[in-house]
């Protein structure tokens, strides 16, 4: 009877150890998946920020051209100069 109990205990211990290893492997897989999802979210946020920055830059350029078109700006500066200053140019 003593041997049978030892075998049962050994089998039980081996089964518990195997279950624990499987559970640890599952936890590692879950952690890796969570990290992957976080990395993807961070990458998406970066892309969104870059796109927003590009849109803002485009808006600023459009606003500048809308407010004072370049040729008009030059003309207005030239008209402020006196005749003698224009000769110097």
PAZA-489424 format. One record per residue (C-alpha): x, y, z; residue number from 1. Coordinates in Angstrom, 1 decimal, padded with zeros to 4 digits. Each point is the difference from the previous one (the first is absolute). Example, Ala and Ser with C-alpha at 12.3 -4.5 7.8 and 13.67 -1.06 7.14 Angstrom:
% PAZA-489424
+--------+--------+--------+------+
!     px !     py !     pz ! tiba !
+--------+--------+--------+------+
!  012.3 ! -004.5 !  007.8 !    1 !
!  001.4 !  003.4 ! -000.7 !    2 !
+--------+--------+--------+------+
//
This chain:
% PAZA-489424
+--------+--------+--------+------+
!     px !     py !     pz ! tiba !
+--------+--------+--------+------+
!  000.0 !  000.0 !  000.0 !    1 !
!  002.9 !  002.4 !  000.7 !    2 !
!  001.3 ! -000.2 ! -003.5 !    3 !
! -003.4 !  000.6 ! -001.5 !    4 !
! -000.4 !  003.2 !  002.0 !    5 !
!  003.5 !  001.2 ! -001.0 !    6 !
! -000.9 ! -000.6 ! -003.6 !    7 !
! -003.2 !  001.9 !  000.3 !    8 !
!  001.7 !  002.9 !  001.8 !    9 !
!  002.7 !  000.0 ! -002.6 !   10 !
! -002.6 !  000.0 ! -002.9 !   11 !
! -002.0 !  002.7 !  001.7 !   12 !
!  003.1 !  002.1 !  000.6 !   13 !
!  001.1 ! -000.4 ! -003.6 !   14 !
! -003.5 !  000.9 ! -001.3 !   15 !
! -000.1 !  003.1 !  002.2 !   16 !
!  003.4 !  001.1 ! -001.2 !   17 !
! -001.0 ! -000.5 ! -003.6 !   18 !
! -003.2 !  002.0 !  000.6 !   19 !
!  002.0 !  002.8 !  001.6 !   20 !
!  002.4 !  000.1 ! -002.9 !   21 !
! -002.9 !  000.1 ! -002.5 !   22 !
! -001.6 !  002.8 !  002.0 !   23 !
!  003.3 !  002.0 !  000.1 !   24 !
!  000.4 ! -000.5 ! -003.8 !   25 !
! -003.6 !  001.3 ! -000.5 !   26 !
!  000.8 !  003.1 !  002.2 !   27 !
!  003.2 !  000.7 ! -002.0 !   28 !
! -002.0 ! -000.2 ! -003.2 !   29 !
! -002.7 !  002.3 !  001.3 !   30 !
!  002.7 !  002.5 !  001.2 !   31 !
!  001.7 ! -000.2 ! -003.5 !   32 !
! -003.4 !  000.6 ! -001.7 !   33 !
! -000.7 !  003.0 !  002.3 !   34 !
!  003.4 !  001.5 ! -000.7 !   35 !
! -000.6 ! -000.5 ! -003.7 !   36 !
! -003.3 !  001.8 !  000.2 !   37 !
!  001.6 !  002.9 !  002.0 !   38 !
!  002.8 !  000.3 ! -002.6 !   39 !
! -002.7 !  000.2 ! -002.7 !   40 !
! -001.9 !  002.6 !  001.9 !   41 !
!  003.1 !  002.1 !  000.5 !   42 !
!  000.9 ! -000.3 ! -003.7 !   43 !
! -003.5 !  001.1 ! -000.9 !   44 !
!  000.2 !  003.0 !  002.3 !   45 !
!  003.3 !  001.0 ! -001.6 !   46 !
! -001.5 ! -000.2 ! -003.4 !   47 !
! -003.0 !  002.1 !  001.0 !   48 !
!  002.2 !  002.6 !  001.6 !   49 !
!  002.2 !  000.2 ! -003.1 !   50 !
! -003.1 !  000.3 ! -002.2 !   51 !
! -001.4 !  002.8 !  002.2 !   52 !
!  003.3 !  001.8 ! -000.1 !   53 !
!  000.1 ! -000.2 ! -003.8 !   54 !
! -003.6 !  001.3 ! -000.2 !   55 !
!  000.8 !  002.9 !  002.3 !   56 !
!  003.0 !  000.9 ! -002.1 !   57 !
! -002.2 ! -000.1 ! -003.1 !   58 !
! -002.6 !  002.2 !  001.7 !   59 !
!  002.7 !  002.5 !  001.0 !   60 !
!  001.3 !  000.2 ! -003.5 !   61 !
! -003.5 !  000.4 ! -001.4 !   62 !
! -000.8 !  002.7 !  002.5 !   63 !
!  003.1 !  002.0 ! -000.9 !   64 !
! -000.8 ! -000.2 ! -003.7 !   65 !
! -003.6 !  001.0 !  000.7 !   66 !
!  000.8 !  003.0 !  002.2 !   67 !
!  002.8 !  001.5 ! -002.1 !   68 !
!  000.8 ! -001.5 ! -003.4 !   69 !
!  003.7 !  000.3 ! -000.7 !   70 !
! -000.1 !  002.3 ! -003.1 !   71 !
! -002.3 !  002.5 !  001.8 !   72 !
!  002.4 !  000.0 !  002.9 !   73 !
!  002.9 !  000.9 ! -002.2 !   74 !
! -002.0 !  002.7 ! -001.8 !   75 !
! -001.1 !  001.6 !  003.3 !   76 !
!  003.6 !  000.2 !  001.2 !   77 !
!  001.2 !  001.5 ! -003.2 !   78 !
! -002.7 !  002.7 !  000.0 !   79 !
!  001.1 !  001.1 !  003.4 !   80 !
!  003.5 !  000.8 ! -001.2 !   81 !
!  000.8 !  003.4 ! -001.3 !   82 !
!  001.3 !  000.5 ! -003.6 !   83 !
!  003.6 !  000.6 !  001.3 !   84 !
! -000.1 ! -003.2 !  002.0 !   85 !
! -001.2 ! -001.9 ! -003.1 !   86 !
!  003.0 !  001.2 ! -002.0 !   87 !
!  002.2 ! -001.4 !  002.7 !   88 !
! -001.5 ! -003.5 ! -000.5 !   89 !
+--------+--------+--------+------+
//
